[in-house]
């Protein structure tokens, strides 16, 4: 799947073997390669929440809010609020 973050196309990839999710790490964004990786072994709701979280990291970085993008608690709280408001569906 492709999404645009601030006008820049990003590839979203669900990963099994090449990506290991931990209790606090379900996805990641590579700003240089414009790739978002999401752990494939989660529920649809968890994947949507994780995608929203990673998109928010991308938005903050592209807008120059690097410090805020590193604040995982802030990103998680705002990402959850946005996801619950819009219920992102693929």
C-alpha positions in Angstrom: 0.0 0.0 0.0 1.2 3.6 -0.7 0.3 6.6 1.3 1.3 10.2 1.1 2.8 12.0 4.0 3.0 15.7 3.4 2.9 15.0 -0.3 5.7 12.4 -0.2 4.7 8.9 -1.2 5.6 6.2 1.3 5.4 2.4 0.9 3.6 0.6 3.7 4.9 -3.0 4.2 3.7 -5.7 6.5 6.7 -7.7 7.7 6.9 -11.2 9.1 10.5 -12.4 9.2 12.4 -9.2 8.6 10.7 -7.2 11.3 10.4 -8.2 14.9 7.7 -6.5 17.0 8.3 -6.1 20.7 6.0 -5.1 23.5 6.7 -1.5 22.6 7.7 -1.7 19.0 5.1 -2.6 16.4 6.3 -0.6 13.5 8.9 1.8 12.2 9.3 4.5 9.6 12.4 5.0 7.4 12.4 8.7 6.5 15.1 8.4 3.9 13.7 5.4 2.1 10.0 6.5 2.6 9.0 3.1 3.9 6.8 2.2 6.9 7.1 -1.3 8.2 4.3 -2.8 10.3 4.4 -6.1 12.1 2.1 -8.6 10.3 1.2 -10.7 13.3 -1.2 -8.2 14.8 -5.0 -7.7 14.6 -6.4 -5.3 12.0 -7.1 -2.7 14.8 -3.5 -2.9 16.1 -2.2 -2.5 12.5 -4.4 0.6 12.0 -3.3 2.1 15.3 0.4 1.4 14.5 0.1 2.8 11.0 -1.5 6.0 12.4 1.4 6.2 14.9 4.1 5.9 12.2 2.3 8.3 9.9 2.3 10.9 12.7 6.1 10.4 13.2 6.4 11.1 9.4 4.2 14.2 9.6 6.1 15.6 12.5 9.5 15.1 10.9 8.5 16.5 7.5 7.1 19.6 9.3 10.3 20.1 11.2 9.1 19.0 14.6 12.0 16.5 15.1 12.0 16.8 18.9 8.3 16.1 19.2 8.6 13.2 16.8 11.0 11.5 19.2 8.5 11.8 22.1 6.9 8.3 21.9 4.3 9.1 24.6 3.2 12.2 22.7 3.1 10.4 19.4 1.2 7.5 20.8 -1.4 9.6 22.6 -2.0 11.9 19.5 -1.9 8.9 17.1 -4.5 7.0 19.2 -6.7 10.1 19.3 -6.5 10.6 15.5 -7.1 6.9 14.8 -10.1 6.8 17.1 -11.5 9.9 15.6 -11.2 8.9 12.0 -11.0 5.1 12.3 -8.5 4.7 9.4 -9.6 1.8 7.1 -7.6 0.3 4.3 
